[in-house]
């Protein structure tokens, strides 16, 4: 039921703004590029990549909602401390993940061709570890751009905050899935398979670069 002081038009506008903000926020490379790179390194099918995207996106919003709730309860002090700390944990995990792939690629060297087809190496890590790693990267980094919504709508009560969180989740998962699909399609269209022999090194460097961007992005 819509709260008496918030009519349906205003509520729908709020939810639409929340969805759009979350969708656009998902355009950041940190929200889709690791899934494309790790999915290729692990040779995942599209459904498996999208499952990782959906799980990580929901975990990302769950963390955002948790931090948003803390901000509502404790004020802006927690906004500066918690929201400022977790992105660095995410960056650290990205750097460690990228460093692992890069070190493994350096030890193994470029993969050689076997006839007309490239002999793809075995996945560098287990599928479970790669899947959980992607989820944890997103889970420990709340969407800072979404947090002000919680503070601004705190007086409207839990039903509105719950609906807003659902809009965030829908926008985030939709955006992450779309940009992941576009990136995978672009990879095939540009015939980037020719770089597959250096895929481990490219993956490691890309994840490290993303981790550094996360650090540099912080104010």
N, C-alpha and C positions, 0 to 999 in steps of 0.2 A: 504493500500500500504506500502511495506517495505521501510523504510528510505534509501536514497542512500548510506549512509555510513555504513549500517548494512545489509549484504547480508542474504539471506534466510537460509542458513545453520547455520550461527551464531545465527540468531533469533530463529530457531527451537531448537538449543542447549540451548539457554538461557531459553526458555519456558520449555524445558524438565527438566533442572536443577531446575527451580522454582517449577514445579509440584512435582518433587521428594523430594525436600527440604520440601515443605508443607506437603506432604504425610507422610514423616518420622517424622516431627514435630507433626503430629496428633497422633503419637503413645504414646505421653506423657499421663499418666493416667488422667490428668486434662481435656483432650479433649474427653474422652469417658466414664470413670468410673462414673462420676455423672449422665450421662444419663441412664446407666444401673441400678444404685441404685435407683434413683428417679423414673424411669420407673416402677421398681418392686414395690416400695412403693405406687405408684399411680395406679398400676395394669393397665398400659397402654398396648395397643396392639402394635405389632411391627411397623405397619405403623405410629402410633402416635409417637413412640420413634424416628423413622427415620425422621419424620417431624420436631421434635425438634432438632435433630442432624443437619439436613440441614439448618434450619433457624438460629441456633446458629453458625454454621460454616460460613455461609454467613455474619452474623453480625460481627463475629471475623475478617474476611478478610476486611470488610468495614472499621472497626476501624484501621486495619493495614494499609490499603491504605490511610486513612485520616492522620494518624500519619506519614506515609512515605512521603506524600505530604508536610506536615509541615517541615519535615526534609530537603526535597529537597529545600524548599523555605528559610528556616532559618538556615540551617546548623546543625552541630552536637550538638549544645547547647540544642536544643529541644529534640534530641535523648536521652540525659542524663536525662532531666527533665520529659518530658511527658511519655516516655517509662518506666522510672523508677517508676513513680507514679501509673499508672493504674494497674499494677499487684497487688499492695497492696490493691487497692479497690476491685479487684476480690477476693483476699484472704479473705478480711473482709466479703464479701457477702457469701463466702463458709463457713466461720466460723459461721456466723449468721444462715445460712440455716441449717448447721449441729447441731448447738446448739438447734435450735427449735425442730428438730426431736428427739434429745437426751433427752431434757426436757420432751417432750410429752411421750416418751417411759418410762421414769422414773416415771411419774405420773400414767400411765396406767398399768405398769408392764407387764410381759410376757403374751402373748395371749395363752389361753388354747385351747386344742383340743376339737372338737365337733364330736364324733364318729371317723370314720377312716380318715376324712378330717379335716384339720386345718381351724378353723374359722378365716379367714383373716379380720383384722380390716379395717374400712373405711379409705380412704386416709387421711393423716394428714393435707393436705392443698388442696385448690381447684385446679382443673386441670389447670386452666388459670394461677394461681399464680405460680404453679410449672413449667409450660412451660415457662413463662416469666422470672422466676428466672434463669433457665438454659441458656436462651438466653442472659440475661444481664450479667451473669458471664463471658460468652465468649466475649460479645461485649465490655466490659470495659477492656479487657486484649489483647492488640495487640500482634501479633506474632513477638517477638523481633528478632528471627533468620531470618525473612524475610525482615526486615527493611533495611539491607545493600544493598539489590538488588535495592531498589528505588534510593538510593544515587549513586550507581555505574552506573546506567543506566539513570540518570537524563538528560544527554545531548542528549539522543536519542529521546526525545519528548513524547508527550502524547499517540500516538498510541502504541508505544512499552510498555510504562508503563501500559496502559490499558490492553494490551494482557498479560502482566506479572501478573497483578492482577487477570485476568480470570484464568490463570494457577494456581495461588495460591488457588483460590476458588475451582477449580476442585480437586486439590490434597488434600486440607484440608477436604472437604466434603467426598471425597472418602475414605480417611484414617479414619476419625471419624466414618463413617458408617461401614467400615470393622471391625475395632477393637470393636465397639459396638456389632456388630453381633457375633463376635467370643466370646466376653465376655458373652453374653446372652446364646450362645450355651454351653459354658463351665459351666455356672451355672446349666443348666439342666443335662448335662452329669455327673457332679460331685454330682448330687442330693442334692444340697444345700438347697432345699425346707425344709429340716428338721430343718434348722435354722430360718425358717420364723417367729416363735414365738418371736424371738429376733430381727426381722428385723429392727424395728424402732431404737433400740440402735446401731445396726451394721451400719445402714445408717448414723446416726448422727456422730458416731465416724469416719467413713470413710471420710465423707465430711470435718470434722474438720482436719483430717490428711492431706487431699489434700490441704486444705487452708494453713496449716503449711508448707507443702512442697513447695507451691508457694512462701512463704516468704523466706524459706531457700534457694530456687533456685536462688534468686536474688543475684547479685554480691555485 
